[in-house]
Amino acid sequence: MKLTTLDSIKNFIKENTMSILYFSSNTCNVCHALYPKIEEVVLKYPNIKLAEVEITDVPESAGEYSIFSFPTILVFIDGKEIARKSRIVSIDDFQATIDKYYSLVF
């Protein structure tokens, strides 16, 4: 799912108990290669919702969420940011983070 406005981003975070935002740039090749791997991990957790934010579509989101590099992954529980991964993201580390919080929430 792609979010294209700041309001849709805020609503996505608010409406889901556990949500993940994947911030990318259309000029970032790593972003496009990593996203399918992140999707694959998230599919293992039925109660987590994942959405992608293309920074060129919603440039104000960079300031709102302090995004300085790409890709950046933000994990939210009940509207609060609980984890952040940027630039070089290890899939194993990402999954370990999700495992830890998922078991606490669900």
N, C-alpha and C positions, 0 to 999 in steps of 0.2 A: 504494500500500500504506500502510495506517495502522498505526502501532505504538502499543500501548496500555499497555505496562508498561516500567519502567526496564530490566528484564532483556531484554526484546525489543529495546530500542534498543541496548543493549550488544552483544547477540548479532548484530544486523544489522551493526553496525560491524565486529565481529570476523570475521564470515563472508565479507565482501566486500572484494576488493582495493581498489576505489574506490567509496565510497558517499557519498550526499548526504542529509542530514536537513533537512527543511523544517519549522521550528517555526512554528505559527500559533495564533491564538486564535479561538474561535467568534464573538467580537464584532468581529473585524477584517475589514472589507470588502475592504481591499487584499489581505489574505492570500488570500482566496477568489478574487479576480480574478487574482492573480499566479501561483498554483499551476499552472493549465493551461499558462501560457506557459513555466514552468520545466520542466514535463513534456515539452513539445514540444521544448525544447532537449536535454534528456537523452535523448530517443528517438534522437537522432543518434549516440549513443555506446553501442553495445551492451554494453560491459563495465562500465558504471556502473549502480549500483542506487540508486533514489530511494525514500525513504519520508517520510511526513508524520507529524508528532507534534502532536496537538492538546493544547495546554498544560493545558486543563481535565481531560483524561483522564489526564495524567501530570504533575501539578504539581511533583513532586520533580525532574523533568528540568530545570526552569529553574535550579535551584541547581547541579545536576550539570554542566551545560554553560554556565553563566553567560549565560543568556538574559534580557535586560533589555527588549527591545522586539520587536515583531512586524511583519512576518515576519522571521525570522532563518534563514539558510541556512548550514549547516556542511558543508564538504567534507572527507572523510577519505580518506587513502591508507594502507593497511596499519595501520589503527587509530589513526593520528595525524591530528589536525586540521591541515589545510594552508591552508584558506581560510575566511573568514567574511564574509557579506554581511548587513546588517541594515537595517531600515526602508525606505529608498528604494533599490530594487535595479534597476539598469540591466540589461536583458536582454543587451545587447551586451557590457557589462563582465563579466557572469556567464559568457557564452559564451566570451569571451576567456580568462578564468581557467580554465575547463574545458579549452579547447583546449591551453593551455600545459602543464597537468599530465597530460592524457590522452596526449599525444605522448611524454612522458617515461616513463610507466608501461607503455603498451601499444605 
